[in-house]
Amino acid sequence: MFLVYTDESGKELKKNEEGFYRDGPCFLYGGLAVEVEKHHLIENAFKSMCKEILGINNIYETEIHTGDIFYGRKQFKDLDFEKKKEFFKEVLQLLAKFNVPLILGLVYKDTNLFKSDLEKIASAIYAFFYALDSFLLQRGKYGLVIADELEKDIKSIKELLNRNNLTGRKGGIKLSFLIRRVYFEKLNRFGEYSFEPIISLKYKFESQIYAVIDNIHYVNSSFSVFNQLSDIVLFLFNIALEFQETKGFFVDKGKLFKAIAEDFLFFLSKTKSIVTFLCYREKAFDVMFGDFYLSGFRAMMETLKKEQANGT
């Protein structure tokens, strides 16, 4: 059985003065798939890593926000470049050694394939659950999804059928409600209710979820080592995409990104991670290679690797 610890990155849909999206060109929803038997081994190794490199004696009393480490904020303001690089490289190497894959759905924010921002964000969530179910079925395993608690107010299944409950008064998307709505759609747990899916996929029954059990389990990420690990990996992924889009415009980000780029590619390839766009619409975006989806990010990383080798 796999415990799948999820997080999101890049949910800000507004651009800055330079014309770039504030937190990257993509919205990402994904998670680390951790086999139950490896759980405590990884947790103990990560605790030791945080103590030695970051100086955190008790990981359960200090929630790690990846952005604070990357940009040197709060308790990490004195953490130098080498320590940051060491920490991120150690995290990726540890996850690769234990073969903990990243299951990820993503959508480019500037796509014009969807009628609304709600559909756009939902597409990455659909892609994640489809990729996760495929991953589990290939291995003959069940999975349990564990997510960060984003909103306290828990809507009923019936309330989630109303799209108005998925957005706030100013039009902002209530992400945990949307995630739960897509999850219930794919589990076919709306039962007797008649409803239209947020996005109609090409194959209705094939795109259902079969290997994920129970409801999504919500936890406070302050007390979840693995939700924090998911936050780290998705943050690094988003930084990589942002760096590529801006062509090195953000110099301070570029130095650290280049230091971890090859390690990130190593992690994705060694763990058989699945990185995918929305599957099985009328137009296919994915190229399948074994059980690894080749996406635009994979191609980008290979290009960057060649540029670095050529000294450009």
C-alpha positions as CSV (number, residue, x, y, z in Angstrom):
1,M,0.0,0.0,0.0
2,F,1.1,3.5,-0.8
3,L,0.5,6.7,1.3
4,V,0.3,9.6,-1.1
5,Y,1.2,12.9,0.5
6,T,0.0,15.8,-1.7
7,D,0.6,19.5,-2.1
8,E,0.2,22.2,-4.7
9,S,2.3,24.9,-6.1
10,G,1.8,27.9,-8.4
11,K,-1.9,28.7,-7.6
12,E,-1.4,32.5,-8.1
13,L,-2.9,33.3,-11.5
14,K,-1.8,37.0,-11.7
15,K,1.3,38.4,-13.4
16,N,3.9,40.8,-12.1
17,E,5.1,44.0,-13.7
18,E,7.6,42.2,-15.9
19,G,4.8,40.1,-17.4
20,F,5.6,36.8,-15.7
21,Y,3.3,34.9,-13.4
22,R,4.1,35.6,-9.8
23,D,4.8,32.1,-8.8
24,G,5.6,30.3,-12.0
25,P,4.1,29.5,-15.4
26,C,2.2,26.4,-14.2
27,F,-0.2,25.2,-11.5
28,L,1.0,21.9,-10.1
29,Y,-0.9,19.4,-8.0
30,G,0.9,16.3,-7.0
31,G,2.3,14.1,-4.3
32,L,5.0,11.7,-3.1
33,A,3.9,8.0,-3.2
34,V,5.4,6.4,-0.1
35,E,5.3,2.7,0.5
36,V,4.1,2.0,4.1
37,E,7.2,-0.2,4.8
38,K,9.6,2.7,4.0
39,H,7.7,5.3,6.0
40,H,9.6,5.4,9.3
41,L,13.0,4.9,7.6
42,I,12.5,8.0,5.5
43,E,11.0,10.0,8.3
44,N,14.0,9.3,10.6
45,A,16.5,10.1,7.9
46,F,14.8,13.4,7.1
47,K,14.7,14.4,10.8
48,S,18.5,13.8,11.0
49,M,19.0,15.8,7.8
50,C,17.1,18.8,9.1
51,K,19.0,18.7,12.4
52,E,22.5,18.5,10.8
53,I,22.0,20.9,7.9
54,L,19.3,23.3,9.0
55,G,19.9,23.2,12.7
56,I,16.3,22.1,13.5
57,N,16.3,19.9,16.6
58,N,12.7,19.0,16.5
59,I,11.0,18.9,13.1
60,Y,7.6,18.5,14.7
61,E,7.9,21.9,16.4
62,T,9.1,23.8,13.3
63,E,7.1,23.6,10.0
64,I,9.5,23.9,7.1
65,H,8.4,26.3,4.4
66,T,10.5,25.6,1.3
67,G,10.3,29.2,0.2
68,D,11.9,30.4,3.5
69,I,14.9,28.1,2.9
70,F,15.2,29.0,-0.8
71,Y,15.0,32.8,-0.3
72,G,16.7,32.8,3.1
73,R,13.8,34.1,5.2
74,K,12.9,33.9,8.9
75,Q,15.0,31.3,10.8
76,F,16.9,30.5,7.6
77,K,18.1,34.1,6.9
78,D,21.7,33.2,7.8
79,L,21.7,29.9,5.8
80,D,24.4,30.2,3.1
81,F,24.2,29.1,-0.5
82,E,26.2,25.9,0.1
83,K,23.9,24.8,2.9
84,K,20.8,25.4,0.8
85,K,22.3,23.5,-2.1
86,E,23.3,20.7,0.2
87,F,19.9,20.4,1.8
88,F,17.9,20.3,-1.5
89,K,20.4,17.8,-3.1
90,E,20.2,15.6,0.0
91,V,16.4,15.6,-0.1
92,L,16.3,14.5,-3.7
93,Q,19.0,11.9,-3.3
94,L,17.2,10.4,-0.3
95,L,13.9,10.2,-2.1
96,A,15.6,8.7,-5.1
97,K,17.4,6.1,-3.0
98,F,14.1,5.0,-1.4
99,N,12.4,5.1,-4.9
100,V,9.7,7.5,-3.8
101,P,8.1,8.8,-7.0
102,L,6.4,12.1,-7.6
103,I,3.0,11.8,-9.1
104,L,2.1,15.1,-10.7
105,G,-0.5,16.9,-12.8
106,L,0.3,20.3,-14.2
107,V,-1.3,22.9,-16.4
108,Y,0.3,25.9,-18.1
109,K,-1.5,29.1,-16.9
110,D,-1.5,30.7,-20.3
111,T,-3.3,27.9,-22.0
112,N,-6.5,28.8,-23.8
113,L,-7.9,25.3,-23.8
114,F,-10.3,25.9,-20.9
115,K,-13.3,28.2,-20.5
116,S,-12.5,29.4,-17.0
117,D,-9.7,29.5,-14.3
118,L,-11.7,26.9,-12.4
119,E,-11.5,24.4,-15.3
120,K,-7.8,25.3,-15.8
121,I,-6.9,24.5,-12.2
122,A,-9.2,21.5,-12.2
123,S,-7.4,20.0,-15.2
124,A,-4.1,19.5,-13.2
125,I,-6.1,17.8,-10.4
126,Y,-7.8,15.5,-12.9
127,A,-4.4,14.7,-14.4
128,F,-2.9,13.9,-10.9
129,F,-5.6,11.5,-9.9
130,Y,-5.5,9.8,-13.3
131,A,-1.7,9.4,-13.1
132,L,-1.9,8.2,-9.5
133,D,-4.5,5.5,-10.3
134,S,-2.5,4.3,-13.3
135,F,0.6,4.1,-11.1
136,L,-1.2,2.1,-8.4
137,L,-2.9,-0.3,-10.9
138,Q,0.4,-1.1,-12.6
139,R,1.8,-2.2,-9.3
140,G,-1.4,-4.0,-8.0
141,K,-1.4,-1.7,-5.0
142,Y,-3.9,0.5,-3.2
143,G,-3.3,4.1,-2.2
144,L,-4.5,6.5,0.4
145,V,-4.3,10.3,-0.3
146,I,-3.2,12.6,2.5
147,A,-3.5,16.3,1.9
148,D,-2.7,19.6,3.7
149,E,-5.8,21.1,5.4
150,L,-6.3,24.3,3.4
151,E,-9.8,25.3,4.6
152,K,-11.5,24.5,7.9
153,D,-15.1,24.5,6.5
154,I,-15.8,21.1,5.1
155,K,-18.5,21.0,2.4
156,S,-20.8,18.1,2.0
157,I,-20.9,16.1,-1.3
158,K,-24.1,17.7,-2.3
159,E,-22.7,21.2,-1.6
160,L,-19.7,20.5,-3.8
161,L,-22.0,19.9,-6.8
162,N,-22.7,23.6,-6.8
163,R,-19.8,25.3,-8.6
164,N,-20.5,28.5,-6.7
165,N,-19.2,26.8,-3.6
166,L,-15.9,26.2,-5.3
167,T,-15.0,29.9,-5.5
168,G,-14.9,32.8,-3.1
169,R,-16.8,36.1,-3.3
170,K,-14.0,37.7,-5.3
171,G,-13.7,34.8,-7.7
172,G,-10.8,33.1,-6.0
173,I,-10.7,29.3,-6.2
174,K,-11.2,27.4,-2.9
175,L,-8.6,24.8,-3.7
176,S,-9.4,22.1,-1.1
177,F,-13.1,22.2,-2.2
178,L,-12.1,21.8,-5.8
179,I,-9.7,18.9,-5.0
180,R,-12.4,17.2,-3.1
181,R,-15.0,17.8,-5.8
182,V,-12.7,16.3,-8.5
183,Y,-11.9,13.4,-6.2
184,F,-15.6,12.5,-5.6
185,E,-16.2,12.8,-9.3
186,K,-13.5,10.3,-10.1
187,L,-14.6,7.9,-7.4
188,N,-18.1,8.2,-8.6
189,R,-19.3,8.9,-5.1
190,F,-22.0,11.4,-6.0
191,G,-24.3,8.3,-6.4
192,E,-27.8,9.2,-7.3
193,Y,-27.1,12.9,-7.9
194,S,-27.3,14.2,-11.4
195,F,-24.3,16.5,-12.2
196,E,-22.0,17.6,-15.0
197,P,-18.3,17.1,-14.4
198,I,-16.1,20.1,-14.3
199,I,-14.3,18.8,-17.3
200,S,-15.6,16.0,-19.5
201,L,-12.9,13.5,-20.3
202,K,-12.9,11.3,-23.5
203,Y,-13.3,8.0,-21.7
204,K,-15.8,8.2,-18.8
205,F,-15.2,4.8,-17.1
206,E,-11.6,4.4,-17.9
207,S,-10.8,7.8,-16.3
208,Q,-12.5,6.8,-13.0
209,I,-10.3,6.1,-9.9
210,Y,-10.2,2.4,-8.9
211,A,-7.1,1.9,-6.7
212,V,-7.4,4.9,-4.3
213,I,-9.3,4.0,-1.1
214,D,-11.4,6.0,1.4
215,N,-11.8,9.8,1.3
216,I,-8.9,12.2,1.2
217,H,-7.4,12.4,4.7
218,Y,-6.6,16.0,5.8
219,V,-3.8,16.8,8.2
220,N,-2.0,19.8,9.5
221,S,1.2,19.9,7.5
222,S,3.0,21.3,10.6
223,F,2.9,17.7,12.0
224,S,3.5,15.8,8.7
225,V,7.0,15.3,7.6
226,F,5.9,13.9,4.3
227,N,3.6,16.7,3.4
228,Q,6.5,19.0,4.0
229,L,8.7,16.8,1.7
230,S,6.0,17.1,-1.0
231,D,6.1,20.8,-0.6
232,I,9.9,20.8,-1.1
233,V,9.7,18.7,-4.3
234,L,6.8,20.7,-5.9
235,F,8.5,24.0,-5.0
236,L,11.7,22.9,-6.7
237,F,9.8,21.7,-9.7
238,N,8.0,25.1,-10.0
239,I,11.2,27.0,-9.6
240,A,12.7,25.0,-12.4
241,L,9.7,25.8,-14.7
242,E,9.8,29.5,-13.7
243,F,13.5,29.7,-14.4
244,Q,13.0,28.2,-17.8
245,E,10.2,30.7,-18.6
246,T,12.1,33.7,-17.5
247,K,15.3,32.7,-19.3
248,G,17.4,33.5,-16.2
249,F,15.7,36.9,-15.6
250,F,15.7,36.2,-11.9
251,V,19.4,35.9,-11.4
252,D,19.2,35.1,-7.7
253,K,17.0,32.1,-8.4
254,G,19.1,30.9,-11.3
255,K,22.3,30.2,-9.3
256,L,20.6,27.9,-6.9
257,F,18.4,26.3,-9.6
258,K,21.4,25.4,-11.8
259,A,23.0,23.8,-8.8
260,I,20.1,21.3,-8.3
261,A,18.9,20.9,-11.9
262,E,20.7,17.6,-12.6
263,D,19.8,16.2,-9.3
264,F,16.2,17.0,-9.9
265,L,16.3,15.2,-13.3
266,F,18.0,12.3,-11.6
267,F,15.3,12.1,-9.0
268,L,12.5,12.1,-11.6
269,S,14.1,9.4,-13.8
270,K,15.3,7.1,-11.0
271,T,12.0,7.0,-9.2
272,K,9.8,6.4,-12.3
273,S,7.9,9.6,-11.5
274,I,4.9,10.4,-13.5
275,V,4.6,14.0,-14.7
276,T,1.6,14.6,-17.0
277,F,-0.9,17.0,-18.4
278,L,-4.6,16.3,-18.6
279,C,-5.0,12.8,-20.1
280,Y,-7.3,11.6,-22.8
281,R,-9.0,14.7,-24.0
282,E,-9.7,14.9,-27.7
283,K,-6.1,16.0,-28.2
284,A,-3.4,14.0,-26.4
285,F,-0.5,15.9,-24.8
286,D,1.5,12.9,-23.4
287,V,4.1,10.7,-24.9
288,M,4.4,7.3,-23.0
289,F,7.8,5.7,-22.4
290,G,7.5,2.7,-20.2
291,D,5.7,3.9,-17.1
292,F,7.1,7.4,-17.3
293,Y,5.2,10.2,-19.0
294,L,7.5,12.5,-21.0
295,S,6.3,16.0,-20.6
296,G,7.5,19.5,-21.5
297,F,9.5,19.7,-18.3
298,R,11.5,16.5,-19.1
299,A,12.4,18.0,-22.5
300,M,13.3,21.3,-20.9
301,M,15.6,19.6,-18.4
302,E,17.4,17.7,-21.2
303,T,17.8,21.0,-23.1
304,L,19.2,22.8,-20.0
305,K,21.6,19.9,-19.4
306,K,23.0,20.2,-22.9
307,E,23.3,24.0,-22.6
308,Q,25.2,23.6,-19.4
309,A,27.5,21.1,-21.0
310,N,28.2,23.5,-23.8
311,G,28.8,26.4,-21.4
312,T,25.9,28.5,-22.6
